[in-house]
Amino acid sequence: MKSYSALIVSSLLLTVSAQAKFETEDEFSAVVSGGNSDVKTYNLKSANTYTFSKKHAADFKVNYTYGESDGERSAENWDALLRYDRSLNDRSALFVSELVEANRFSGVSRRYNSDLGFKYKILGSDKHKSKSEVAYRYTIEKNIDESIADKKDSKARVYIDYERVFANANSSKLWVEYLPNFTESEDYLVNVGYSLKMVMTNTFSLKLSYVWKYDNEPVVGNSTSDYTYTTGIIAKF
């Protein structure tokens, strides 16, 4: 009986392994200048997807930025995302995710975002790709100033993107994300990003990107908006 059970388990594992697929895309960029000004900025991103089968997939993404100006730290932020998707059909899926963010220069020590949502593929041709996502988000935000109480909010997350694929797999992508706040209606967020990717080899690509983030009620003493221009090298495996 034990050998029969072991055979069933082994067969299931082999089936999952045969269908499983792992992909990783890593990006690095650096800006270093000297002379009249001494400025260094580094950015590292890694996006990893593990597809267990046609219905199940998991993502792990990290992003870290560090900057110095004349020997003093002038920028530091990071985020990490863990997400699980369960496909319903060829176009739609349910997902659950946890996103952790930190940005000391925006006054945020940690921000924990727990999402439960729905994804729908609008376009899926070789040249035109688009998807939308709608989710409920629960956020816990810890301020750099530990004397300030944690902020706990119920939010929605509405996201849409569009990607245009050109010849030789070159592409451009535009995405918009809106996060209304049910707990404090004036404390909403808007994020917009645009990027161009130019393929150099089967593994390496050059990427130009711009991201704008707007916080209608930022931590006291901080600006309502942040933006980032990045030129980086991508390695995809």
Buried (B, 14 or more C-beta within 10 A) or exposed (E): EEEEEEEEEEEEEEEEEEEEEEEEBBBEBEEEEEEEEEEBBBBBBBBBBBBBEEEBBBBBBBBBBBBBBEEEEBBBBBBBBBBBBEBEEEEEBBBBBEBBBBBEBBBBBBBBBBBEBBBBBEEEEEEEBBBBBEBBBBBEBBBBEEEBEEBEBEBBBBBBBBBBBEEEEBBBBBBBBBBBBEEEEEBBBBBBBBBBBBBEEEEEBBBBBEBEBBBBEBBEEBEEEBEBEBEBBBBBE
